Each structure stands twice: as C-alpha cells, then as structure tokens.
Amino acid sequence: MLFHPDNGQQLPERKYKPKTREVGCMMYVSPKGEVLPVLIKMKDDNQEIRTYDKVRILYKDEKNYAGTRSFEFHCEIVDMNRCIEVVLHFFPEKLRWELLL
C-alpha cells in the first residue's frame, strides 16, 4: 500500500516484518479459564534450547483473525541480564505458541 501525500510524492512501502518463532510455553490456567504464560523455551540462532523463566506480562489482548481465536501477550523476558520486550501469541484451538521479536 502506498501513501500519497498532498504534494504528490510517494513514500516507499514498509517492508519490515517481525520475526516469528514457535516456542514451547508452560502456562497457568486459572479456575476462571484465564491463560497466563509462566516459562518459555525456544531454540536460538545456534539451535541451542534456551529457557526463560522470568516472564513479566505487561498486558494481554484477545484477538480474532478470520474466525481463529488467539491471545496476544505483551511481555518482558530477561535474557543475559537484559530486559527484552516480546509479543507472545497463543492459539487455543491448535495449542500453539508463537513469539514475535
């Protein structure tokens, strides 16, 4: 999609697409059915499995993409003494977790 400002100049399309990775996630399900991630495991660039057990949820949002329900968690994880903000997607029908970096 191109944006056309009033002076006739065209701005280039944004080609940024976030990295997604499938991750293993241990989750807590409350008695009311609320899902919360507790621990994340994923492979890094060297194919080594890394565990992140310090997951801080900033906020959660429920989404519905073309009839597929998902939960979006904006979280902070600690990696080598740095806080990194990530987005976790949980798809309950597929029981699948994805991490957006």
Secondary structure as UniProt FT lines:
FT   TURN            6..7
FT   STRAND          20..29
FT   TURN            31..32
FT   STRAND          35..43
FT   TURN            45..46
FT   STRAND          49..52
FT   STRAND          55..65
FT   TURN            66..67
FT   STRAND          68..79
FT   TURN            80..81
FT   STRAND          82..91
FT   TURN            92..95
FT   STRAND          96..100
//
